[in-house]
Amino acid sequence: EVQLVESGGGLVQPGGSLRLSCAASGFTFSTYWMHWVRQAPGKGLVWLSRIKGDEITTNYADSVKGRFTISRDNAKNTLYLQMDSLRAEDTAVYYCARGAYLAYYMDVWGKGTTVTVSS
Amino acid sequence: QSALTQPASVSGSPGQSITISCTGTSSDIGAYNYVSWYQQHPGKAPKLIIYDVSNRPSGVSNRFSVSKSGNTASLTISGLQPEDEADYYCISYASSSTYVFGIGTKVTVL
């Protein structure tokens, strides 16, 4: 069964850092683009970033460029999101999603992990 | 990277058809046939219902259909059913290799 499980969320103070993880199983992880998407409480979905299977090629939304870093470890079948200089407006549920093979949409999503930025 | 424009809410009675518009620009919807749609029930992860403008994944009802013209894509739900009550989001691939979501539309079945 194809599965994505996020972890690493929690409460962090403004200005702090947090690293999210997304454990993948049931598919050949290294051949897929992987994405991070977030959803603030009561708000809509926002695309944040994606990383190619080569572990090198990345893209970011302007809103997080320079503060968030996406990475992956294909040997561990795990996707990461390093979040620095966190602000209250970063409070959200963070989802990882698989980019469909050779396509431009996300076909499998995790259940999300909650990040709360507050003092 | 401004969010795509969707109506905040749309409602309809069971059996009716409703349409949700998703308007972008010539840098996203107008430039690519890479628009997808997601359904999200409260507290749940988004579920893919349409990809590449008008294709449905296996298992998704054919009551969902999409059209695209210029910078606007439109999702039609025909034969509205109670389980269709959810939030719906469009998303498009965009220039600079990024993606942009719509603001989301809450569908209410009256």
Interface residues (C-beta under 8 A of the other chain):
Chain A: H35 V37 G44 L45 V46 W47 R50 N59 Y60 A61 D62 S63 Y95 A100 A103 Y104 Y105 M106 D107 W109 G110 K111 G112
Chain B: Q1 A3 Y32 Y34 S36 Y38 Q40 A45 P46 K47 L48 Y51 D52 P57 D87 Y89 I91 Y93 S96 S97 T98 Y99 V100 F101 G102 I103 G104
